[in-house]
Amino acid sequence: MSYELFLVLHIFGIVLLFMGLGGLAFHGIAGGTRDTNPARGLVAATHGVGTLLIVAAGFGMLGVKYGGAMPGWVHPKLLAWICLAAAPALVARKPGAGRVLWFVAPLLGLLAAYFGLNHK
């Protein structure tokens, strides 16, 4: 597969992940719980598919561009994505965390974008 196709899939995964996180954050901010979320399955699936696409396409881009080596800038980017991937578990346990997620998630996305775009 080409680098450009991996890039498009990676960006699509980012869109899906943030759609899911936004839905969860809004539900938590509104006082909803895991049991009162009628779209829980759809939101979880959107977030999960987005996470899968981000990881698979991201490693695909690394494979095309760098072969078998994993450059050092990948580690902080992976840490940011792991935090974003785990965020729904936090909101499910503490619905009030939706307000924190609303502000922290974009910052983690910005951090991941910085490392992805400004590597040497």
mmCIF file of the C-alpha atoms, coordinates in Angstrom:
data_MODEL
# 
_entry.id   MODEL 
# 
loop_
_atom_site.group_PDB 
_atom_site.id 
_atom_site.type_symbol 
_atom_site.label_atom_id 
_atom_site.label_alt_id 
_atom_site.label_comp_id 
_atom_site.label_asym_id 
_atom_site.label_entity_id 
_atom_site.label_seq_id 
_atom_site.pdbx_PDB_ins_code 
_atom_site.Cartn_x 
_atom_site.Cartn_y 
_atom_site.Cartn_z 
_atom_site.occupancy 
_atom_site.B_iso_or_equiv 
_atom_site.pdbx_formal_charge 
_atom_site.auth_seq_id 
_atom_site.auth_comp_id 
_atom_site.auth_asym_id 
_atom_site.auth_atom_id 
_atom_site.pdbx_PDB_model_num 
ATOM 1   C CA . MET A 1 1   ? 0.000   0.000  0.000  1.00 0.00 ? 1   MET A CA 1 
ATOM 2   C CA . SER A 1 2   ? 1.137   3.537  -0.635 1.00 0.00 ? 2   SER A CA 1 
ATOM 3   C CA . TYR A 1 3   ? 2.135   6.059  1.994  1.00 0.00 ? 3   TYR A CA 1 
ATOM 4   C CA . GLU A 1 4   ? -0.693  8.355  0.875  1.00 0.00 ? 4   GLU A CA 1 
ATOM 5   C CA . LEU A 1 5   ? -3.349  5.669  1.419  1.00 0.00 ? 5   LEU A CA 1 
ATOM 6   C CA . PHE A 1 6   ? -2.001  4.969  4.897  1.00 0.00 ? 6   PHE A CA 1 
ATOM 7   C CA . LEU A 1 7   ? -2.074  8.715  5.603  1.00 0.00 ? 7   LEU A CA 1 
ATOM 8   C CA . VAL A 1 8   ? -5.730  9.022  4.535  1.00 0.00 ? 8   VAL A CA 1 
ATOM 9   C CA . LEU A 1 9   ? -6.687  6.014  6.686  1.00 0.00 ? 9   LEU A CA 1 
ATOM 10  C CA . HIS A 1 10  ? -4.722  7.476  9.607  1.00 0.00 ? 10  HIS A CA 1 
ATOM 11  C CA . ILE A 1 11  ? -6.540  10.814 9.343  1.00 0.00 ? 11  ILE A CA 1 
ATOM 12  C CA . PHE A 1 12  ? -9.916  9.057  9.003  1.00 0.00 ? 12  PHE A CA 1 
ATOM 13  C CA . GLY A 1 13  ? -9.107  7.111  12.171 1.00 0.00 ? 13  GLY A CA 1 
ATOM 14  C CA . ILE A 1 14  ? -8.333  10.368 13.973 1.00 0.00 ? 14  ILE A CA 1 
ATOM 15  C CA . VAL A 1 15  ? -11.705 11.787 12.915 1.00 0.00 ? 15  VAL A CA 1 
ATOM 16  C CA . LEU A 1 16  ? -13.509 8.668  14.182 1.00 0.00 ? 16  LEU A CA 1 
ATOM 17  C CA . LEU A 1 17  ? -11.606 8.615  17.476 1.00 0.00 ? 17  LEU A CA 1 
ATOM 18  C CA . PHE A 1 18  ? -12.411 12.243 18.238 1.00 0.00 ? 18  PHE A CA 1 
ATOM 19  C CA . MET A 1 19  ? -16.064 11.746 17.226 1.00 0.00 ? 19  MET A CA 1 
ATOM 20  C CA . GLY A 1 20  ? -16.301 8.984  19.816 1.00 0.00 ? 20  GLY A CA 1 
ATOM 21  C CA . LEU A 1 21  ? -14.491 10.995 22.477 1.00 0.00 ? 21  LEU A CA 1 
ATOM 22  C CA . GLY A 1 22  ? -16.697 14.028 21.841 1.00 0.00 ? 22  GLY A CA 1 
ATOM 23  C CA . GLY A 1 23  ? -19.846 11.946 22.216 1.00 0.00 ? 23  GLY A CA 1 
ATOM 24  C CA . LEU A 1 24  ? -18.596 10.444 25.458 1.00 0.00 ? 24  LEU A CA 1 
ATOM 25  C CA . ALA A 1 25  ? -17.490 13.813 26.808 1.00 0.00 ? 25  ALA A CA 1 
ATOM 26  C CA . PHE A 1 26  ? -20.845 15.458 26.033 1.00 0.00 ? 26  PHE A CA 1 
ATOM 27  C CA . HIS A 1 27  ? -22.729 12.591 27.648 1.00 0.00 ? 27  HIS A CA 1 
ATOM 28  C CA . GLY A 1 28  ? -20.554 12.780 30.763 1.00 0.00 ? 28  GLY A CA 1 
ATOM 29  C CA . ILE A 1 29  ? -20.831 16.572 30.988 1.00 0.00 ? 29  ILE A CA 1 
ATOM 30  C CA . ALA A 1 30  ? -24.628 16.271 30.771 1.00 0.00 ? 30  ALA A CA 1 
ATOM 31  C CA . GLY A 1 31  ? -24.571 13.978 33.805 1.00 0.00 ? 31  GLY A CA 1 
ATOM 32  C CA . GLY A 1 32  ? -25.126 10.757 31.900 1.00 0.00 ? 32  GLY A CA 1 
ATOM 33  C CA . THR A 1 33  ? -23.714 7.453  33.039 1.00 0.00 ? 33  THR A CA 1 
ATOM 34  C CA . ARG A 1 34  ? -22.606 4.364  31.197 1.00 0.00 ? 34  ARG A CA 1 
ATOM 35  C CA . ASP A 1 35  ? -26.000 2.746  31.773 1.00 0.00 ? 35  ASP A CA 1 
ATOM 36  C CA . THR A 1 36  ? -27.990 5.751  30.542 1.00 0.00 ? 36  THR A CA 1 
ATOM 37  C CA . ASN A 1 37  ? -26.145 6.133  27.238 1.00 0.00 ? 37  ASN A CA 1 
ATOM 38  C CA . PRO A 1 38  ? -28.441 4.815  24.479 1.00 0.00 ? 38  PRO A CA 1 
ATOM 39  C CA . ALA A 1 39  ? -25.681 5.201  21.870 1.00 0.00 ? 39  ALA A CA 1 
ATOM 40  C CA . ARG A 1 40  ? -22.999 3.517  23.972 1.00 0.00 ? 40  ARG A CA 1 
ATOM 41  C CA . GLY A 1 41  ? -22.362 0.737  21.447 1.00 0.00 ? 41  GLY A CA 1 
ATOM 42  C CA . LEU A 1 42  ? -22.178 3.093  18.487 1.00 0.00 ? 42  LEU A CA 1 
ATOM 43  C CA . VAL A 1 43  ? -19.865 5.493  20.308 1.00 0.00 ? 43  VAL A CA 1 
ATOM 44  C CA . ALA A 1 44  ? -17.625 2.657  21.516 1.00 0.00 ? 44  ALA A CA 1 
ATOM 45  C CA . ALA A 1 45  ? -17.467 1.131  18.029 1.00 0.00 ? 45  ALA A CA 1 
ATOM 46  C CA . THR A 1 46  ? -16.644 4.498  16.454 1.00 0.00 ? 46  THR A CA 1 
ATOM 47  C CA . HIS A 1 47  ? -13.873 5.084  18.976 1.00 0.00 ? 47  HIS A CA 1 
ATOM 48  C CA . GLY A 1 48  ? -12.543 1.530  18.634 1.00 0.00 ? 48  GLY A CA 1 
ATOM 49  C CA . VAL A 1 49  ? -12.475 1.501  14.831 1.00 0.00 ? 49  VAL A CA 1 
ATOM 50  C CA . GLY A 1 50  ? -10.798 4.911  14.888 1.00 0.00 ? 50  GLY A CA 1 
ATOM 51  C CA . THR A 1 51  ? -8.150  3.664  17.302 1.00 0.00 ? 51  THR A CA 1 
ATOM 52  C CA . LEU A 1 52  ? -7.516  0.585  15.164 1.00 0.00 ? 52  LEU A CA 1 
ATOM 53  C CA . LEU A 1 53  ? -7.165  2.660  12.001 1.00 0.00 ? 53  LEU A CA 1 
ATOM 54  C CA . ILE A 1 54  ? -4.802  5.112  13.701 1.00 0.00 ? 54  ILE A CA 1 
ATOM 55  C CA . VAL A 1 55  ? -2.497  2.358  14.922 1.00 0.00 ? 55  VAL A CA 1 
ATOM 56  C CA . ALA A 1 56  ? -2.597  0.173  11.795 1.00 0.00 ? 56  ALA A CA 1 
ATOM 57  C CA . ALA A 1 57  ? -2.187  3.030  9.318  1.00 0.00 ? 57  ALA A CA 1 
ATOM 58  C CA . GLY A 1 58  ? 0.416   4.747  11.513 1.00 0.00 ? 58  GLY A CA 1 
ATOM 59  C CA . PHE A 1 59  ? 2.581   1.648  11.611 1.00 0.00 ? 59  PHE A CA 1 
ATOM 60  C CA . GLY A 1 60  ? 1.946   1.188  7.882  1.00 0.00 ? 60  GLY A CA 1 
ATOM 61  C CA . MET A 1 61  ? 3.333   4.660  7.227  1.00 0.00 ? 61  MET A CA 1 
ATOM 62  C CA . LEU A 1 62  ? 6.324   3.881  9.433  1.00 0.00 ? 62  LEU A CA 1 
ATOM 63  C CA . GLY A 1 63  ? 6.939   0.667  7.508  1.00 0.00 ? 63  GLY A CA 1 
ATOM 64  C CA . VAL A 1 64  ? 6.792   2.396  4.136  1.00 0.00 ? 64  VAL A CA 1 
ATOM 65  C CA . LYS A 1 65  ? 8.961   5.337  5.184  1.00 0.00 ? 65  LYS A CA 1 
ATOM 66  C CA . TYR A 1 66  ? 11.474  3.779  7.599  1.00 0.00 ? 66  TYR A CA 1 
ATOM 67  C CA . GLY A 1 67  ? 11.438  0.050  6.925  1.00 0.00 ? 67  GLY A CA 1 
ATOM 68  C CA . GLY A 1 68  ? 11.898  -1.926 10.124 1.00 0.00 ? 68  GLY A CA 1 
ATOM 69  C CA . ALA A 1 69  ? 13.319  0.859  12.296 1.00 0.00 ? 69  ALA A CA 1 
ATOM 70  C CA . MET A 1 70  ? 11.142  2.769  14.759 1.00 0.00 ? 70  MET A CA 1 
ATOM 71  C CA . PRO A 1 71  ? 12.383  6.347  15.231 1.00 0.00 ? 71  PRO A CA 1 
ATOM 72  C CA . GLY A 1 72  ? 12.449  7.892  18.700 1.00 0.00 ? 72  GLY A CA 1 
ATOM 73  C CA . TRP A 1 73  ? 9.694   10.445 18.023 1.00 0.00 ? 73  TRP A CA 1 
ATOM 74  C CA . VAL A 1 74  ? 7.188   7.593  17.740 1.00 0.00 ? 74  VAL A CA 1 
ATOM 75  C CA . HIS A 1 75  ? 7.307   6.841  21.483 1.00 0.00 ? 75  HIS A CA 1 
ATOM 76  C CA . PRO A 1 76  ? 5.738   10.094 22.787 1.00 0.00 ? 76  PRO A CA 1 
ATOM 77  C CA . LYS A 1 77  ? 3.211   9.974  19.955 1.00 0.00 ? 77  LYS A CA 1 
ATOM 78  C CA . LEU A 1 78  ? 2.230   6.429  20.929 1.00 0.00 ? 78  LEU A CA 1 
ATOM 79  C CA . LEU A 1 79  ? 1.879   7.512  24.552 1.00 0.00 ? 79  LEU A CA 1 
ATOM 80  C CA . ALA A 1 80  ? -0.538  10.284 23.544 1.00 0.00 ? 80  ALA A CA 1 
ATOM 81  C CA . TRP A 1 81  ? -2.622  7.835  21.470 1.00 0.00 ? 81  TRP A CA 1 
ATOM 82  C CA . ILE A 1 82  ? -2.656  5.268  24.275 1.00 0.00 ? 82  ILE A CA 1 
ATOM 83  C CA . CYS A 1 83  ? -4.042  7.933  26.619 1.00 0.00 ? 83  CYS A CA 1 
ATOM 84  C CA . LEU A 1 84  ? -6.707  8.862  24.057 1.00 0.00 ? 84  LEU A CA 1 
ATOM 85  C CA . ALA A 1 85  ? -7.558  5.196  23.501 1.00 0.00 ? 85  ALA A CA 1 
ATOM 86  C CA . ALA A 1 86  ? -7.999  4.630  27.249 1.00 0.00 ? 86  ALA A CA 1 
ATOM 87  C CA . ALA A 1 87  ? -10.069 7.780  27.849 1.00 0.00 ? 87  ALA A CA 1 
ATOM 88  C CA . PRO A 1 88  ? -13.489 6.086  27.460 1.00 0.00 ? 88  PRO A CA 1 
ATOM 89  C CA . ALA A 1 89  ? -12.710 3.800  30.389 1.00 0.00 ? 89  ALA A CA 1 
ATOM 90  C CA . LEU A 1 90  ? -12.107 6.848  32.591 1.00 0.00 ? 90  LEU A CA 1 
ATOM 91  C CA . VAL A 1 91  ? -15.345 8.544  31.519 1.00 0.00 ? 91  VAL A CA 1 
ATOM 92  C CA . ALA A 1 92  ? -17.301 5.307  32.037 1.00 0.00 ? 92  ALA A CA 1 
ATOM 93  C CA . ARG A 1 93  ? -16.088 5.092  35.638 1.00 0.00 ? 93  ARG A CA 1 
ATOM 94  C CA . LYS A 1 94  ? -16.292 8.819  36.407 1.00 0.00 ? 94  LYS A CA 1 
ATOM 95  C CA . PRO A 1 95  ? -18.826 10.594 34.155 1.00 0.00 ? 95  PRO A CA 1 
ATOM 96  C CA . GLY A 1 96  ? -17.674 13.963 35.515 1.00 0.00 ? 96  GLY A CA 1 
ATOM 97  C CA . ALA A 1 97  ? -14.345 13.341 33.799 1.00 0.00 ? 97  ALA A CA 1 
ATOM 98  C CA . GLY A 1 98  ? -16.069 14.241 30.527 1.00 0.00 ? 98  GLY A CA 1 
ATOM 99  C CA . ARG A 1 99  ? -15.394 17.909 31.244 1.00 0.00 ? 99  ARG A CA 1 
ATOM 100 C CA . VAL A 1 100 ? -11.673 17.200 31.725 1.00 0.00 ? 100 VAL A CA 1 
ATOM 101 C CA . LEU A 1 101 ? -11.619 15.026 28.596 1.00 0.00 ? 101 LEU A CA 1 
ATOM 102 C CA . TRP A 1 102 ? -13.174 17.873 26.617 1.00 0.00 ? 102 TRP A CA 1 
ATOM 103 C CA . PHE A 1 103 ? -10.059 19.990 27.244 1.00 0.00 ? 103 PHE A CA 1 
ATOM 104 C CA . VAL A 1 104 ? -7.317  17.352 27.538 1.00 0.00 ? 104 VAL A CA 1 
ATOM 105 C CA . ALA A 1 105 ? -8.140  15.292 24.420 1.00 0.00 ? 105 ALA A CA 1 
ATOM 106 C CA . PRO A 1 106 ? -7.430  18.113 21.931 1.00 0.00 ? 106 PRO A CA 1 
ATOM 107 C CA . LEU A 1 107 ? -4.144  18.843 23.690 1.00 0.00 ? 107 LEU A CA 1 
ATOM 108 C CA . LEU A 1 108 ? -3.101  15.184 23.415 1.00 0.00 ? 108 LEU A CA 1 
ATOM 109 C CA . GLY A 1 109 ? -4.111  15.233 19.741 1.00 0.00 ? 109 GLY A CA 1 
ATOM 110 C CA . LEU A 1 110 ? -2.044  18.378 19.245 1.00 0.00 ? 110 LEU A CA 1 
ATOM 111 C CA . LEU A 1 111 ? 0.938   16.719 20.929 1.00 0.00 ? 111 LEU A CA 1 
ATOM 112 C CA . ALA A 1 112 ? 0.615   13.662 18.670 1.00 0.00 ? 112 ALA A CA 1 
ATOM 113 C CA . ALA A 1 113 ? 0.330   15.886 15.588 1.00 0.00 ? 113 ALA A CA 1 
ATOM 114 C CA . TYR A 1 114 ? 3.411   17.849 16.640 1.00 0.00 ? 114 TYR A CA 1 
ATOM 115 C CA . PHE A 1 115 ? 5.534   14.715 16.927 1.00 0.00 ? 115 PHE A CA 1 
ATOM 116 C CA . GLY A 1 116 ? 4.146   13.304 13.685 1.00 0.00 ? 116 GLY A CA 1 
ATOM 117 C CA . LEU A 1 117 ? 4.808   16.455 11.687 1.00 0.00 ? 117 LEU A CA 1 
ATOM 118 C CA . ASN A 1 118 ? 8.029   17.773 13.257 1.00 0.00 ? 118 ASN A CA 1 
ATOM 119 C CA . HIS A 1 119 ? 10.291  14.757 13.276 1.00 0.00 ? 119 HIS A CA 1 
ATOM 120 C CA . LYS A 1 120 ? 13.791  14.717 11.890 1.00 0.00 ? 120 LYS A CA 1 
# 
